[in-house]
C-alpha cells in the first residue's frame, strides 16, 4: 500500500532534498528525493505529526526536513530536541513538539 503524504508535509522534505543535492555534489538528486519522500511517508504513516496544530506542524516539518539532510541526521534531530527547552515559547504545544521529535528519531531509527 502506498502512502498518500499531504503536500504540506511532503513538499518541505523534497525541497530539502533538492537543496542538499544542489549544495553537495556527492548527493544524487533523485536518490535524495526518493529517500526524503520515504522519510515523509514513514512520519505521516506513523502518525508522528498528527497531534501538532496548524502553527507547530510547519515548524516541525521544516526542522525535520533540514535535519534529515544534515551530515549526521540523528545528531541534528537530537540536538534540536534538546534545544527545544530554550525555545519553547515559539510553539503552542512544546511538549507535543518534543514528543514528535523523539518519535521521529525512533521511527526513522536514528
N, C-alpha and C positions, 0 to 999 in steps of 0.2 A: 504494500500500500504506500503510495506517495504522499508525502506531507504537503499540505497547502499552507505555506507560510505567508501571512499577510505582508503586503508591500512595506508597511511602516516598520516591520521587523526585518524583512529580507534586504531591502534596499541599502540600509546603512552597512550591512555586512558586505554586500557586493561592492559598495563604494570603497570600503576599507581595503578589500582585496585589490581593486583597481589601483588605489593609491600605493599600496605596497609593491605591486608589480611595476608601477611607473618609477618608483624611487629606488628600487633594488633590482638591478639587472639579473640577479640569480633567481628571481621569483618568476615563475611561469604564470602569466595572467589567467589562462584557462584553468589551470590546476588550482590557483588561489581562489578563483570564483567558485569552483566546484567544492572546495573544502569549506569555504565560508558559508555557502548555501547549505551544506550538510550540517555545519555547526548551528546555523539559524534554525534549521529543521529540528535538530535534536532539542534545542532550547524550547522551541514552540511546542513540539510534540510532548515534551516532558513537563509542560505546564509551568516552566520555570518563571516565566514573566507574567503569568496570569493575574497575580494579586496586585500588581503595580497599577497605579492610577494614571490618568492621561498626562499628568505632569512628570511623574517619575519615570514612566516607561521609556520615552525617547532618550532621556539622560542615561539610563542604564543600558539601553541598546547601543547607543553611540559609544559608551565606555567599553562595553564588551567587545564590540567590533574593533575598536582601536587596540585593546589589549590582545586580542587574538592575532593581530598582525605584528605584535612586538617580537623581538628576537627570542624572548622567553615568556610565552603567553601565561603560563601558570604563575610565574613570579609577578608578572604585571597585574594579573587579576587579584592575587593575594594582597599585593601592596595597595591596590585600590580599595579593597575591602577593609584593610587595616586603617587606611587614611580616612575612611568614612567618619570615624569618630570626631575628626577635626572639621568636618564639612557637613554635618547632619542638617544644618539649617537650610541647605539647598533643596532638601527633599521633603515631601509631605509625610512620607512614612519611612524614615530611615531604617527602622528595624526590618521592614519588608524588603528594602533595597539591599541591606546587608545579607538577608536570607537568600535573596535572588543571586547575589554574587557567589555565596557559598554553595548553593545548589548548582549553579552553572559550573563552578570548578569541579564539583563531583560528577555532574552529568557528562562533562567533556573529558573527564579523567585527567585533570591537570593537577 
